[in-house]
Amino acid sequence: MTLNPLEIRGTPERSLSWHFSATVSSLLRLEGRVAPGQNWNHQVEFALEHAEQVLKPWFAAWPTSTLAGNWAGQVNGDGVIGRLNVKRGQIGALGLNGAIKFSDGGGAATIQPEVLMVNLASSKTPIRLTSGAVKSPARGSKHRASTSPPWPALPASMATTTGTPAPAK
């Protein structure tokens, strides 16, 4: 796959920071600031349109996708930490908007929603995520899948229930 044209522009903004902008064809637009130094603090506004065109060689059935928002972060040791604010996100029938905390260190990534709204095309009511985390194992670590749930087994007296669902109000 060839992506072109790629255009990148950077100009000194203050004595300790740079303003930059970049585009890749009509697919990706970036604009932000970076402060080179110990933590490389950075802020980026971004818009990604039609990501499926880029992902098609690896995922033939990837749905139409767009993502726009901003990122603020910094380098932290051997990783990056920051906050992603999704202003507009669509991956097929899945819509996203809201804030996500991200950290990456030692090859392991953690994604935590602050307030993330997930809209499914099949539902009129969005799902609101305000806690929890998705964690990836560190690169090179050996792990195995487990089929047992991460909670203790229920006592036999509580393991089954009978009855009918409550009527809708």
N, C-alpha and C positions, 0 to 999 in steps of 0.2 A: 504494500500500500504506500502510495506517495501522497503526502499532504503538502500542498503549496498554494499560494505563497505564504511563507512565514515572515512576519515583520515584527521586529523588536526595536523599541526606542527607549533610551534611558537618559535622564538628565539629572544633574545634581540639583537638589531642592534646597537643602540647607547644608551646613558644614558636615552633618552626620547622617544625612539621608538622601535617597535617590527616588525620583518618581520614574515609573516605567509604564509602558503600554506594550501589548503584544497581541497579534492576531494570527490565527492559522486559518487561511481561507475564510469562509463564512461560518466555520464550525465553532471556533473558540475566540473569545475576546477577553483579555485581562487588562486591568489597570490598577496600579497600586503604588505603594511606597515600601521601601526596604531600608533598614538602618544597618549597614554592615558593622560588624563588631562582635562582641562576645556572644550575645543572644540572637543576633540577626532578627530583631523584631520586624514584622511585616504585616501589611494589610493589603488585601487584594479584592477588588470587585471582579466578578467573572460572569460570563454567559456562555454556556455550551449548548449548541443547537444541533440536533440530529446526530447524537452520539452513535446511533446505530450504524451510520455510514462508516465510522472508524472501527467499530467493534465487529462488524460483519465477518471479517476473515477468521475470527476466533469463535464468534457466537452467531451462527447463521440466522437464528431466529430471534435475535435481540429486538425488542419492540422499539417503536419510535420513542426517543428520549430527549428531554431538554432539562437543563439545570441552570439556574441563575441565582446569584446571591453574593455574599462576601465572606471572606475568611480573615481572621486576625490571629496571628500566632507568633511563635518564636522557637528557636532551637533550644533544646534542653538536653544537655549531655550528648548522647548519641542518637537522639530522636527529636521529634517535633511535638509541641503541644499547642492547642489553639481551639478556636470556636468557629464553627461553620454556621452561618445564618443563611438558610435556604429561603429565598424569597419566592421562587417559583421552581418547582420540580415535578417532572412528569416522566414516568417510565411505564410505557404502555398504559394500562388502566389504573396505575397507582400514582396518586398525586401526593406531593410532599411540600410542606412549608414549616419553618420553625428553626430552632437552634439546637445544635449538636456540639458537645465537647468531644475533642479528639486528642488522644495522646499516643505516641509511638516511641518506644524505647527498647533497646535490646532485641529488636526485630519483632516485638509483639505490639499489636495495636489494640486500643480500647476506644470504643465509640459509645458515648452516653448521651441520650436525649436530655435536653433541658426542658423545652416544651416543643415537641414535634407533632404536628398534625399530619395524619395519614388518611388520605381520602381514597376509598375504593370506588370504582365506577359502579359496582353492584350495590352500593350502600349510600343512602342520603346522609347518614350521620358519620362524621369523621371520627377517627380513633385518635385520642390524645395521649401521647407518651411523655411522661414527666420524670421517669426514673428508670433504673435498670442499666444494663451495659451489655455490649457485644464485645467479646474479647477474642483475639486470634492468638494462637500459641506462638512462641518465639520461633524464628526460623532456625531450622536444624534441631529443634527439640523433638523428642520421640514421645508421642502420645497415642493412646488407643481410644477407639470409640467405645462408649459404654451403652448398653441397652437398658440398664436399670436407671430409674428416675433418681434425681438428686434429693428426694425427700424420703422420709422413713415410710415403711409400709403401714397401712391403716390396720387397726385391729379387725378381726373377722366380723365382729358385730357391726362395724361401720362400713365395711367394704362394699356392701350392696344396698341399694335403696329401691323402694317400689313406690308407685304413685303416678300421678299425672302432672304435667306442668301446670303452673298457676295460670289462670286466664289473664289475658292482656288487659290492662286497665285503660 
